Amino acid sequence: MKTTNLFKHTAMFVCAMLFATISFAQNKPMQSPRDSVSATINGSTITINYGSPSVKGRKVWGELVPYDKVWRTGANEATTFTTTKDITVEGKKLTAGTYALFAIPTASTWTIIFNKTAKQWGAFKYDESQDALRVMVKPMPSAMNERLVYKMNKKGFTLSWDKLSVPVRIK
């Protein structure tokens, strides 16, 4: 009888410790936490959902994010861009829907890409034939942003990270 009780107590203790260990491990902050921003611009609700990486002392532009290659405009899963109504982006029509938001950065201009395959991991399976729209924009120097952040305003949105901001006009 005492052996059975000892076994039960030991088993309960082991389960409690295992539960505490798993719970503690899940509270570890993510390296690139998911974030989102949403606003209404000209009657359309625009939502951008993205992974927000940190600079962490790294050289971002041209190294961590190589020039002249497709980038997922965030971390982990591809960034998604949703519009509830048809809009114009940099003067070109984009129909309502959810898109993966990619970019091809260079030192002087960026190609912003709205891809029809919204749910994808990074840009590993990016397929240019699925692009709904491509527009060109000019990056601008900005104050330091340790974490990648998207901001919405009445003219569109801005991607800001490190010492660079990339404005994209929406109507």
C-alpha positions as CSV (number, residue, x, y, z in Angstrom):
1,M,0.0,0.0,0.0
2,K,2.8,2.4,0.9
3,T,4.6,1.5,-2.3
4,T,1.5,2.3,-4.4
5,N,1.1,5.7,-2.7
6,L,4.8,6.5,-3.2
7,F,4.5,5.6,-6.9
8,K,1.4,7.8,-7.3
9,H,3.2,10.8,-5.6
10,T,6.3,10.3,-7.6
11,A,4.3,10.1,-10.8
12,M,2.3,13.3,-9.9
13,F,5.6,15.1,-9.1
14,V,7.2,14.1,-12.4
15,C,4.0,15.2,-14.3
16,A,4.0,18.5,-12.5
17,M,7.7,19.2,-13.3
18,L,7.2,18.2,-16.9
19,F,4.2,20.6,-17.2
20,A,6.1,23.4,-15.5
21,T,9.1,22.9,-17.9
22,I,6.9,22.9,-21.0
23,S,4.9,25.9,-19.8
24,F,8.2,27.8,-19.1
25,A,9.6,27.0,-22.5
26,Q,6.5,28.3,-24.2
27,N,6.9,31.7,-22.5
28,K,10.3,32.3,-24.3
29,P,9.9,35.4,-26.6
30,M,9.9,34.7,-30.3
31,Q,12.9,36.0,-32.2
32,S,10.7,37.6,-34.9
33,P,7.2,37.9,-33.4
34,R,4.2,38.2,-35.6
35,D,2.6,41.7,-35.8
36,S,-0.1,43.3,-37.9
37,V,-1.3,46.8,-38.8
38,S,-4.7,47.7,-40.2
39,A,-6.3,50.9,-41.5
40,T,-9.1,52.1,-43.8
41,I,-7.7,54.0,-46.8
42,N,-10.2,55.4,-49.3
43,G,-13.0,53.1,-48.1
44,S,-10.9,49.8,-48.2
45,T,-9.7,48.1,-45.0
46,I,-6.0,47.3,-45.5
47,T,-4.3,44.8,-43.3
48,I,-0.6,43.8,-43.3
49,N,0.4,40.8,-41.2
50,Y,4.2,40.2,-40.9
51,G,7.0,38.7,-38.8
52,S,9.0,41.5,-37.2
53,P,12.8,40.7,-37.1
54,S,15.4,42.8,-35.2
55,V,18.6,44.3,-36.5
56,K,20.7,42.9,-33.6
57,G,23.8,44.7,-34.8
58,R,23.7,43.1,-38.3
59,K,24.1,44.9,-41.6
60,V,20.6,44.5,-43.0
61,W,20.5,46.0,-46.5
62,G,22.7,44.2,-49.0
63,E,23.8,41.5,-46.6
64,L,21.1,40.0,-44.3
65,V,18.6,41.1,-47.0
66,P,20.5,40.7,-50.3
67,Y,20.0,43.2,-53.1
68,D,18.4,42.0,-56.4
69,K,16.7,39.0,-54.8
70,V,13.1,38.4,-53.8
71,W,12.6,39.0,-50.1
72,R,9.5,38.2,-48.0
73,T,9.3,41.7,-46.4
74,G,9.4,40.3,-42.9
75,A,10.5,37.1,-41.2
76,N,9.3,33.4,-41.3
77,E,5.9,33.2,-43.1
78,A,5.5,35.5,-46.0
79,T,4.0,38.9,-45.1
80,T,0.4,39.1,-46.2
81,F,-1.4,42.1,-47.5
82,T,-5.2,42.2,-47.5
83,T,-7.5,44.8,-49.1
84,T,-11.3,44.6,-48.8
85,K,-11.9,46.6,-52.0
86,D,-10.1,47.2,-55.3
87,I,-7.4,49.9,-54.8
88,T,-4.6,51.5,-56.8
89,V,-1.0,51.0,-55.6
90,E,1.5,53.5,-57.1
91,G,-1.2,54.2,-59.7
92,K,-1.8,50.6,-60.7
93,K,-5.0,48.6,-60.0
94,L,-4.9,45.8,-57.4
95,T,-8.2,43.8,-56.9
96,A,-9.6,43.1,-53.5
97,G,-8.1,40.0,-51.9
98,T,-5.2,38.7,-49.8
99,Y,-1.7,38.6,-51.3
100,A,1.8,37.6,-50.2
101,L,3.9,40.8,-50.1
102,F,7.4,40.5,-51.5
103,A,10.1,43.0,-52.5
104,I,13.2,43.0,-54.6
105,P,15.3,45.7,-52.9
106,T,18.3,47.5,-54.5
107,A,20.3,50.4,-53.1
108,S,18.2,53.0,-55.0
109,T,14.8,51.4,-55.9
110,W,12.6,48.6,-54.7
111,T,10.1,46.4,-56.7
112,I,7.1,45.8,-54.5
113,I,5.3,42.6,-55.4
114,F,1.7,41.4,-54.6
115,N,1.7,37.7,-55.2
116,K,-1.6,35.6,-55.4
117,T,-0.2,32.8,-53.3
118,A,-0.7,34.4,-49.9
119,K,0.1,31.5,-47.6
120,Q,3.8,30.5,-48.1
121,W,6.8,30.1,-46.0
122,G,9.3,32.8,-46.8
123,A,10.1,33.3,-50.4
124,F,11.4,29.8,-51.0
125,K,8.6,28.7,-53.3
126,Y,7.9,32.2,-54.8
127,D,6.5,31.9,-58.3
128,E,6.7,35.0,-60.4
129,S,3.8,33.8,-62.6
130,Q,1.5,34.2,-59.6
131,D,2.3,38.0,-59.3
132,A,-0.9,40.1,-59.3
133,L,1.0,43.4,-59.4
134,R,4.5,44.8,-59.3
135,V,5.3,48.5,-58.6
136,M,8.5,50.5,-58.2
137,V,9.2,52.7,-55.2
138,K,12.1,54.6,-53.8
139,P,13.5,53.9,-50.3
140,M,14.4,56.8,-48.1
141,P,16.8,57.2,-45.1
142,S,15.0,57.2,-41.8
143,A,15.7,57.2,-38.0
144,M,16.8,53.8,-36.6
145,N,14.1,51.1,-36.3
146,E,15.5,48.1,-34.4
147,R,12.5,46.0,-35.4
148,L,10.9,45.9,-38.8
149,V,7.6,47.8,-38.6
150,Y,4.8,48.6,-41.1
151,K,2.9,51.9,-40.5
152,M,-0.3,53.0,-42.3
153,N,-1.2,56.6,-43.2
154,K,-3.8,58.3,-45.4
155,K,-1.4,58.0,-48.4
156,G,-0.6,54.2,-48.0
157,F,1.9,52.3,-46.0
158,T,5.6,52.4,-45.1
159,L,7.9,49.5,-44.3
160,S,10.6,50.7,-41.9
161,W,13.6,48.8,-40.7
162,D,17.2,49.7,-39.7
163,K,17.8,53.2,-41.1
164,L,15.5,52.8,-44.1
165,S,11.8,53.5,-44.9
166,V,10.0,52.3,-48.0
167,P,6.8,54.3,-48.7
168,V,4.1,52.7,-50.9
169,R,1.2,55.0,-52.1
170,I,-2.4,53.6,-52.1
171,K,-5.6,55.2,-53.4
